[in-house]
Amino acid sequence: MVSELPLRSRWGAVCLSGVLLFSTPGLARGGDGGPEVPVDAPLQARVGPSQQALGQVPPERPDFKPLAVPVAVVPGLLFHGLGALVAGDGQTAKRLFALEGAGLGLIALGGVPIALTGASRRTIAPLYAVTLAGFSVLGISALANLYAVTAPAFDPGVAPPLLPPLELEVGYQYVNDAAFDYRHFLTVGAQARFDSLRLLGAVRVDPSEGNTQVRLGGAWRLLGAPERSLAGTDGSALDVEAFGQLHRYPTEGFALISGEVALRGRLAMSRISPAMAGSFAEVSVGTSAEAITYPGAVSDGNLHEQLLFTFGYGVWLGRGGPFRGEAMLYYDHRKDSFAGGIRSRGGGIVGAFGLRGRALLTDDWGVAAEVQGGGALVGRLSLIHALGGER
């Protein structure tokens, strides 16, 4: 939990990255201009717009070309867009090359001055934010490169018409961390959805060690349709989030208390190219203030700040009806999670990589799963109950 940037610099990095999120093209407009459906409408009435959205996939969506798949891997992961070019989709190829170029340009724009200035604390904040933004654009374009050539083989998923007003979750989490003795956790969680507000809470407890993490917070939708009325949209949105967290380590004799704020943006990739229909990109940037409590006098060494940054590429799993969900491959730059961070060859610490998914299999029941790899390996499996179903 070592501070990466001074507090004033950290807020500068958040503001700069926030501008990048807010400037996402077309985020404020609806995904397809479909009719609005009341939240309390019958399920049959709500399924209709979701099924209608399937018919709104642009007719120019390319055909599946098997040869393009291996090309998208080698050399496509170095030159994003080659797979789409082989598939005959020149428009998607150009946009993937442009995304890759933008990512590399941002990395150079931020990374080169950092190296030349010796990571000066006076300039590190905006340069660090630009570099992270570059890596996120590069990572998203690499995954979009693979999706664009494989997606035409199947019908794309769509954003769910709406999500339940209240969800309860109970499950099991396993953590393999060489630094701690805890391994097995019972997890419980809940989230409530209102018009533009979403409230979340989660508790993870190791019954044998007593290690406990409590996380409470919420999100306010700034742009895009609320989760209770997604019908007829493509799922693009921008949220501001705030969370508080307490993580108690009774065996080791300390606790971590933190508060955080962040912006989280999601963009339907069909806005980039019809070949990417059914997928989305997500980026989050924020900051947290942390305090470590343990026996003894409080000092400046107990207080830390952390720059939060995540990006991922996901797909919607549902195509109308009761089955609806999503899965996302992501990178999380934070270091205070159960997964922690990975020490790089250069001496720095990067975050964790993960894959998570969530799906409601019926109106009332579903499952969620997540795996993460960082300084520790983490796996979680949960059962979801949508209280009251879709009524």
C-alpha positions in Angstrom: 0.0 0.0 0.0 2.7 2.4 -0.9 1.6 5.7 -2.4 2.4 6.0 -6.1 1.8 9.8 -6.5 1.3 12.8 -4.2 -2.3 13.6 -3.4 -2.5 16.8 -5.4 -0.9 15.1 -8.4 -3.2 12.1 -8.0 -6.3 14.4 -8.3 -4.7 16.0 -11.4 -4.3 12.5 -13.0 -7.9 11.7 -12.2 -9.2 14.9 -13.7 -7.2 14.4 -16.9 -8.4 10.8 -17.3 -11.9 12.0 -16.5 -11.8 14.3 -19.5 -10.9 11.2 -21.6 -14.0 9.4 -20.2 -16.3 12.3 -20.7 -15.1 12.9 -24.2 -16.1 9.4 -25.4 -17.8 10.0 -28.7 -21.6 9.5 -28.7 -21.9 8.3 -25.1 -24.8 10.6 -24.3 -26.9 9.5 -27.2 -29.1 6.4 -27.1 -27.8 3.3 -28.7 -30.5 2.9 -31.3 -33.3 5.3 -30.5 -35.7 2.6 -29.6 -38.9 3.3 -27.7 -38.7 3.7 -23.9 -40.4 1.0 -21.9 -41.8 1.7 -18.4 -39.9 0.0 -15.6 -43.1 -1.6 -14.2 -44.2 -2.9 -17.6 -44.9 -6.7 -17.9 -41.9 -8.9 -18.7 -43.4 -9.7 -22.2 -43.5 -6.0 -23.0 -40.0 -5.5 -21.9 -38.5 -8.5 -23.8 -39.9 -7.1 -27.1 -37.5 -4.1 -27.4 -34.5 -6.4 -26.6 -35.5 -8.7 -29.3 -36.1 -5.7 -31.6 -32.5 -4.6 -30.9 -31.3 -7.8 -32.5 -32.9 -6.8 -35.7 -31.1 -3.5 -35.5 -27.7 -5.0 -36.0 -26.4 -3.2 -39.1 -26.9 -5.3 -42.3 -23.3 -4.6 -43.3 -22.0 -6.8 -40.5 -19.3 -8.9 -42.2 -19.4 -12.6 -42.9 -17.3 -15.0 -40.9 -13.9 -15.8 -42.6 -12.0 -18.6 -40.8 -8.7 -17.6 -42.3 -8.9 -14.2 -40.6 -8.8 -15.8 -37.1 -5.2 -17.1 -37.1 -4.1 -13.9 -38.9 -5.7 -11.9 -36.1 -3.5 -13.8 -33.6 -0.2 -13.9 -35.5 0.8 -11.2 -36.6 -2.5 -9.5 -35.7 -1.7 -9.0 -32.1 1.2 -6.9 -33.2 -0.6 -5.1 -36.0 -4.2 -4.8 -34.9 -6.6 -4.8 -37.9 -4.8 -7.3 -40.1 -7.4 -10.0 -39.3 -10.2 -7.7 -40.3 -8.3 -6.7 -43.4 -8.0 -10.4 -44.4 -11.7 -10.8 -43.7 -12.4 -8.0 -46.2 -13.6 -5.5 -43.6 -11.5 -2.5 -44.5 -13.5 -0.1 -42.4 -12.9 -2.1 -39.2 -9.3 -2.6 -40.1 -8.7 1.1 -40.4 -10.3 1.8 -37.1 -8.4 -0.9 -35.3 -5.1 0.4 -36.7 -6.2 3.9 -35.6 -6.9 2.7 -32.1 -3.6 0.9 -31.9 -1.8 4.0 -33.1 -3.6 6.2 -30.6 -2.6 3.8 -27.8 1.0 3.7 -28.8 1.1 7.4 -29.2 -0.3 8.0 -25.7 2.2 5.6 -24.2 5.0 7.5 -25.9 3.5 10.9 -25.0 3.5 10.0 -21.3 6.3 7.4 -21.0 9.1 9.2 -22.8 8.9 12.4 -20.7 8.7 10.2 -17.5 12.0 8.6 -18.5 13.6 11.9 -19.5 12.6 13.6 -16.3 13.5 10.7 -14.0 9.8 10.4 -13.0 9.8 13.9 -11.4 7.0 14.4 -8.9 6.2 17.7 -10.4 5.2 16.2 -13.8 4.5 12.6 -13.0 0.7 12.9 -12.4 -0.5 13.9 -15.9 2.2 11.9 -17.6 1.3 8.8 -15.6 -2.4 9.2 -16.5 -1.7 9.6 -20.2 0.5 6.5 -20.1 -2.2 4.4 -18.4 -4.7 5.7 -20.9 -2.5 4.6 -23.7 -2.1 1.1 -22.3 -5.9 0.9 -21.9 -6.5 1.9 -25.5 -3.8 -0.5 -26.7 -5.3 -3.4 -24.7 -8.8 -2.7 -25.8 -7.8 -2.5 -29.5 -5.9 -5.8 -29.1 -9.0 -7.6 -27.7 -11.3 -5.9 -30.2 -9.0 -7.2 -33.0 -9.7 -10.8 -31.9 -13.4 -10.2 -31.4 -14.0 -8.5 -34.7 -13.0 -11.6 -36.7 -14.6 -14.3 -34.5 -17.9 -12.5 -33.7 -19.4 -12.9 -37.2 -19.6 -16.7 -36.5 -22.5 -16.2 -34.0 -25.3 -13.8 -33.3 -24.2 -11.0 -31.0 -25.5 -10.6 -27.5 -27.5 -7.5 -26.4 -27.7 -5.4 -23.3 -30.5 -6.7 -21.1 -33.8 -4.7 -21.3 -33.5 -4.0 -17.6 -32.0 -5.4 -14.4 -33.8 -6.4 -11.2 -34.4 -3.7 -8.5 -32.7 -5.8 -5.8 -30.2 -8.6 -6.0 -28.8 -10.8 -3.2 -25.6 -12.8 -3.5 -24.0 -15.6 -1.5 -20.9 -17.6 -2.4 -17.4 -18.9 -1.8 -14.0 -17.2 -2.4 -10.6 -18.9 -2.4 -7.4 -16.9 -2.1 -3.9 -18.3 -2.5 -1.6 -15.6 -1.1 1.9 -16.5 0.1 2.0 -13.5 2.4 -1.1 -14.5 4.5 -2.6 -17.7 6.0 -6.2 -17.1 5.0 -7.6 -19.2 2.2 -11.4 -19.7 2.4 -14.0 -17.0 2.5 -17.7 -16.8 2.8 -19.1 -14.0 0.6 -22.4 -12.2 0.8 -23.5 -9.1 -1.2 -26.5 -7.0 -2.2 -27.2 -4.3 -4.8 -30.3 -2.1 -5.1 -31.1 -0.3 -8.4 -33.2 2.9 -8.5 -33.7 5.3 -11.4 -30.1 6.7 -11.7 -28.7 5.4 -8.4 -27.2 2.0 -7.6 -26.3 1.0 -4.0 -23.9 -1.9 -3.4 -22.5 -3.8 -0.4 -20.3 -6.9 0.0 -18.8 -8.8 3.0 -16.0 -11.4 2.7 -15.2 -13.4 5.9 -12.6 -16.1 6.6 -14.3 -18.1 9.4 -11.0 -19.6 10.6 -8.7 -16.6 10.5 -11.4 -13.9 11.1 -10.1 -11.9 8.2 -13.0 -9.7 7.1 -13.5 -7.2 4.3 -16.6 -4.9 4.3 -17.2 -2.7 1.2 -20.1 -0.3 0.9 -20.9 2.3 -1.7 -22.9 3.4 -4.7 -22.9 4.7 -8.3 -24.8 7.6 -9.9 -25.5 7.5 -13.7 -24.3 10.6 -15.4 -24.9 9.6 -19.0 -26.8 6.7 -20.5 -30.0 4.9 -19.6 -30.4 3.6 -16.0 -30.0 -0.1 -15.5 -33.7 -0.4 -14.8 -34.6 0.8 -18.3 -32.0 -0.3 -20.8 -34.5 -1.5 -23.4 -33.8 -0.1 -26.8 -30.3 1.1 -25.9 -26.8 -0.3 -26.5 -25.7 -0.1 -22.9 -23.2 2.7 -23.1 -23.0 4.7 -19.9 -20.9 6.9 -17.6 -21.1 6.6 -13.8 -19.5 8.3 -10.8 -18.8 5.9 -8.0 -18.0 6.3 -4.3 -17.0 3.5 -1.9 -15.8 3.0 1.6 -13.9 -0.2 2.7 -12.7 -1.8 5.9 -10.4 -4.8 5.7 -9.5 -6.3 9.1 -6.5 -8.6 9.6 -6.9 -9.9 13.2 -4.1 -12.4 13.0 -1.6 -9.9 11.8 -2.9 -7.2 14.1 -3.8 -4.4 11.7 -6.7 -3.0 9.6 -7.0 -1.0 6.4 -9.6 1.7 6.1 -10.2 3.5 2.8 -12.5 5.7 0.8 -12.5 6.2 -2.9 -14.2 8.0 -5.8 -14.0 7.1 -9.5 -15.5 7.6 -12.9 -16.5 4.5 -14.8 -17.3 4.6 -18.5 -18.7 1.9 -20.8 -18.9 2.1 -24.6 -20.7 -0.3 -26.9 -18.1 -1.2 -29.5 -20.7 -1.4 -32.2 -20.3 2.4 -32.3 -16.7 1.8 -33.5 -17.6 -1.0 -36.0 -20.6 -3.2 -36.8 -18.2 -6.2 -36.6 -17.9 -5.5 -32.8 -21.7 -5.7 -32.1 -22.4 -7.4 -28.8 -19.2 -6.3 -27.1 -18.2 -3.3 -25.0 -15.1 -1.6 -23.6 -15.0 -0.3 -20.0 -12.5 2.2 -18.4 -12.5 3.4 -14.8 -10.2 6.0 -13.2 -10.3 7.2 -9.6 -8.4 7.8 -6.4 -8.5 6.4 -2.9 -7.3 7.6 0.5 -6.2 4.9 2.9 -5.3 4.6 6.6 -3.6 1.6 8.2 -4.5 1.1 11.9 -2.4 -0.9 14.3 -1.2 -0.6 17.9 1.0 2.4 18.4 1.0 6.2 17.6 -0.5 7.4 14.4 2.1 8.8 12.0 2.3 9.9 8.3 3.4 6.4 7.5 -0.1 5.2 8.3 -1.7 7.3 5.6 -1.5 6.6 1.9 -3.2 7.5 -1.4 -3.6 5.3 -4.5 -4.4 5.9 -8.1 -7.2 3.6 -9.3 -7.4 2.6 -12.9 -9.1 -0.4 -14.6 -9.9 -1.2 -18.2 -11.5 -4.2 -19.8 -13.2 -5.7 -22.8 -16.5 -7.6 -22.4 -19.4 -9.2 -24.2 -23.1 -9.3 -23.5 -24.4 -12.9 -23.1 -28.2 -12.5 -23.4 -30.2 -12.2 -26.6 -33.6 -11.4 -25.0 -35.8 -13.5 -22.7 -34.9 -14.3 -19.0 -31.3 -15.2 -19.7 -29.1 -12.1 -19.6 -25.6 -11.3 -18.4 -22.1 -10.3 -19.4 -18.5 -11.4 -19.1 -15.4 -9.2 -19.2 -11.6 -9.7 -19.3 -9.9 -6.8 -17.4 -6.9 -5.3 -15.8 -7.1 -3.6 -12.4 -4.2 -1.3 -11.4 -5.1 -1.2 -7.6 -2.8 -2.9 -5.2 -4.9 -3.3 -2.0 -7.3 -6.0 -3.3 -7.1 -9.7 -2.4 -5.2 -10.3 -5.7 -2.7 -7.5 -5.0 -0.1 -6.5 -7.6 2.8 -8.1 -9.5 6.3 -6.8 -9.2 7.7 -6.0 -12.7 11.3 -6.4 -13.9 11.8 -2.7 -13.6 11.1 -2.8 -9.9 7.6 -1.2 -10.1 4.4 -3.0 -9.2 1.6 -3.5 -11.7 -2.0 -4.6 -10.8 -3.9 -7.8 -11.4 -5.6 -9.4 -14.4 -9.0 -11.0 -14.2 -12.0 -12.5 -15.8 -15.5 -12.1 -14.4 -19.0 -13.0 -15.5 -22.5 -12.7 -14.3 -25.7 -14.2 -15.7 -29.3 -14.4 -14.6 -30.5 -17.8 -15.8 -34.2 -17.2 -14.9 -36.2 -14.3 -13.8 -35.2 -15.0 -10.2 -31.9 -16.9 -10.1 -28.4 -16.6 -11.5 -24.7 -17.1 -11.0 -21.6 -15.0 -10.8 -17.9 -16.0 -11.1 -14.5 -14.3 -11.1 -10.8 -15.3 -11.2 -7.9 -12.9 -10.7 -4.2 -13.2 -11.0 -1.8 -10.8 -9.4 0.4 -11.1 -6.3 -2.1 -13.8 -5.3 -4.6 -16.0 -7.1 -8.3 -15.4 -6.3 -11.4 -17.4 -7.4 -15.0 -16.7 -6.5 -18.3 -18.4 -7.3 -21.7 -17.0 -6.2 -25.4 -17.7 -6.4 -27.6 -14.7 -7.2 -31.2 -14.3 -6.2 -33.1 -11.5 -8.0 -35.6 -10.5 -5.3 -39.0 -10.4 -6.8 -37.7 -11.4 -10.2 -38.7 -8.8 -12.9 -41.9 -7.7 -11.2 
